């Protein structure tokens, strides 16, 4: 079993992960493009959390889960892009939820196992916030797949997961533009849940960081 990364190594890994997540969030429309672009997108998406897991933690079970869920995301994404169907779409949502849960656990363990308040912890905290937003995209999309019409766009156009991606971050940050509204019971419940997480995560994280700062001996 390999050891945990050094502070400098951990900072490089967490910065790389943060940049990769931001790049993923900017390039997600490629999943609906033609040609080779969906394949490139899903290969990138299916590898970033796996690489981060291997570099941040030495836990074999989490590494195995990251590899399995990452591979499942790639397979489901490619199938849905090139041979789309109702069940390939469902597979994308389910595998994405599992994939995000794994990296969420990895980052949470990395943050809360830390005994010092360092830059890598701050960057990891920012990364997990972005992971929450993209993870809820898959949850909202699954709800819409199970109960069509659970989310309504004010313009009247049919909603897709790319719009729910935008809606998830608007909800997480409690901005609430109102151009997309949850209509069904489950849609409203999970929208409230994400908004609460967005607020509570900030409070809990700040408490943790303050605790680390006060417990770190002066150098």
N, C-alpha and C positions, 0 to 999 in steps of 0.2 A: 504494500500500500504506500502510495506516494504521500509526501507531507503536504501540509497546507501551504499556499503561496506566501512568499514574503510580502511585507507591506508595499514595497515598490512594485513587486510583481502583481499583487492584488490590485493596486491602483491602475496599472496598465490594463489588466483584464477588465476591470469594471468600466473604465473609460471606453475600451473597445466595445464592450457590450452595450453601453449607452449609445454610442455612435451607431452601432449596428441596428439597434431598436429604432432610433430616429430615422435611419435610412430605410428600414422596413416600412415605417409609418408614412414615409414620403413616396415610396414606390409601390404601395399596395395596388394602385390601379392597373399595374402590369399583369396582375393575376387574371384580368379579364381581357387582355390584349390578344393579338393573334401571333402565330409563329412560335418562335423559341422563347419569347418573353415570359410566359407563365412558367415554363420549366426552370428558367433562371431564377425567377422570383421564389418558387417553392423550394428549390435547392438551397437558396440562401436562407430563407425562412426556417427550413428544417434543420439547419446546421448551427445557427447562432446560439441557441440555448444549449445545444449539446456541447459545443466547444466551451462555453462559459461554465457549464457544470463540471466538466473535466478539469478545468483550470482553477476553479474556486474551491471545490470540495473533493475529498478523497473517498467519500462514501460510495461503495460499489453498487449498492442498491439504487441510489439516486442516479448514478451514472448509467446503469442499465435501463432504468425507467426513462431517462432522457434520450437514450439511443432508440429505444422502442417507440416512444411517442414521436420523436423527430422523424424516424423512418415512416411511421404511419401517416404523419402529416404530409410528407412528400408524396407518398403513394396516392393518398386520397386527393391531394391537390392536383396532381398530374391527371388522374382519372377524371376528375371533375372538369378540368380545363379542356381535355381533348376528347373525352367521351362523356359529356355531361348527362346527368340524370338526377332524379329525385333522391336516390339513395347515395349517389356519390357526393351530392351536396351535403346530405346528412353526415356522411363520413368525415367531410372536411370540418364541420362544426364540432363533432364529438372528439376527433383527434386533436383539434386546436385547443379545446378546453383542457384535455389531459396534459398537453404539452405546456400550456401556461401554468397549470397547477404545479408541475414539476419544477419549473424555473422559479416560480413564486416561493416554493419551499426552500429551494437552494439559496436564494437571495435572503430570505428571512433568517435562515440558519447562519448565514455568513454575517449578517448585521448583528443579530442578537447573541452570537457567540463571541463577538469582538469584546475585548477588555479595554481597548483604548479608542478614543475618538480621533480617527484619522480620516484623511481625504478619501480613501477607498470606501469607507463606510458611507460617507455622504453620497458618493457616486452610485454605490449599490442601492441606496435608498431612493435616489432619483430613478434608477432603472426599474425598481419594483413598482413604482408609481405608474410608469408607462406600461408595464406588463399588466397591471390591473385594468387599465383602459382597453388594451387590445384583447385581453381575456374576456371581458364582458361583451365585446363585439361578437364573439362566438356564442355566448350565452343568449344574447338578444336575437341573433340569427337563428339559433335553434328554436327559440320561442316562436319566432315568426314562421319557421318551417312547420312546426306542430300546429299552430293556430294562425293561419294567414289573416292579416288585418289587425294583428296585435299592435302594430306601429303604423301610424298614418302620417304622410307628408302633407303639409299645408297646401302645396301646389297641386296635389291630387295625383301625381305620378306614382307608379308602383315602386315600392321600396326594395332595395337590394342590400346586401351585406356591406357594400362600400359606404352606403349612406348610414348604416348602423354603426360603422366604424367611427364616423364623424360624430354621430349622436352619443356614442359611449363616452368620448372624451369631453363633450359638452356637459354631459351629466356628471361625470367624475369630478370635474372642476366646478360644478354647480353654476355654470354660466347660464344654461337654460334659455336658448334663443327662442324656443317654441315653434320652430318650423317642422319639427318631428315630435309627435306626441304618442305616448303609450296609451292604448285603449283597453286591452284585456287585463284581467286580474293579474296574471303572471308577469306580463310586461310592466305593469305599474309597480308590482311588488319588487321586482329585480331592479327597476330604475331607482326606486327609493333606496334599496339596499346598496347600490353602487354609490349613490350620492352620500349615504351615511359613511361608507368606507372611505370615500374621498376626504371627508372631514375628520373622521376618527383616526385614520392613518397618520394624518399630519400631527394630530395631538399626541398620539402614542409615540411616533417617531421623535418628535421634539423632546418628549420626556426621556426617551432612551438616550438621545444624544447629550442632553443636559446631564444625565446620570453618568455617562461615560466621561464627559468633560470634568465634572467635579471629582470623579474617582481617579483620574489620571494624575499621577504625581508630577510635580514640576521638574523640568530637566535643567 
